[in-house]
Amino acid sequence: MDPVIQNLESTTIGGTRLNRKKIALIQDIVKIFPALSRRELAHTICEHLNWFTPNGDNKIQSCLNVLEELEKLGIITLPALVESQ
């Protein structure tokens, strides 16, 4: 496991309580799928971690918040934001 993940003081990321195994899984997904957009990564991660709203939709915004926090912590590198035209 990545030493940065092992040395985290808290595993509450972006308001979501995670364990280190889930953080490592997110890190792996981001590495495996470098061509996906942030939104596509969020959908993929939600499906792998079973993050769903009560009505069954993926928790995309919560996942995006987690991804941004993980990037700030140096655990992942997200694809660049694509500006809408």
N, C-alpha and C positions, 0 to 999 in steps of 0.2 A: 504494500500500500504506500502511496505517496507520503513522504514525511510531512509535507505541508498539511495533509488531511489528518494524519495522526497527531499533530501538534496543535490542532485547533482548540482554542479555549472553550468554545461553544459550538454545538452543531445545530443551533437554531439559525437558519439561513433565510434571509428575506421573509422573516416571520413564520417560516415553516420549520417544524422540528424534524430533523433527519438524524439518521445514524451514519457512522463513517462508511459503512458498506454501501449505502445509498449514494453518498457523495462520490465515492469511488466509481460506482456504476454510472453516474451522470458524467463524470470525467471521461470514462471509457467511451460512452456514447458520443460525446462531443468529438473525441479523437477519431473514432471509427467513421463518422459521417461529416467530414470537414466541408463538404459541398452543400450541406443543408442550410437553409436560412434559419434565423433564430426561431421563427414561428414553427418551422418544420421540426427543428430540434425539440421545441417545447411539446409538440404533439407526440413525437417519438418517446420522449422521456415520460410523459403522462401515461402513455400506453404501457410502458415497461414497469412503472411504479404504481400503476392503478390509481392515479390521481384523477378523480372524477368529482364533478359537482353532484348534488342530490338528483338532478334530472339526467345524469349520465354523460354530460359533456366533459371534455378534458378541461382541467384547471389550467388553462393556457396562461392567463395573467400571473397567477401565483408561480407557475413554473418559470416564466420569463423573469420575475423578480428574483427567484432563486439563482437563475443563471447569471444575472447581472451581479449579484452579490458574490457568487463564486469567482467571477472574473476579477472583481475588485480584490479578492483575497489571493489572487494569483494561482488558483486551482485549475481554471480553464481559460481558454482564449476563444472568444465568440467571433463568428463572422462579422464583418463590418455591417453597420446598419445601411439599408438601402433606402434612399429618400424617394418618397412618392412624387410623381410628377403631376 
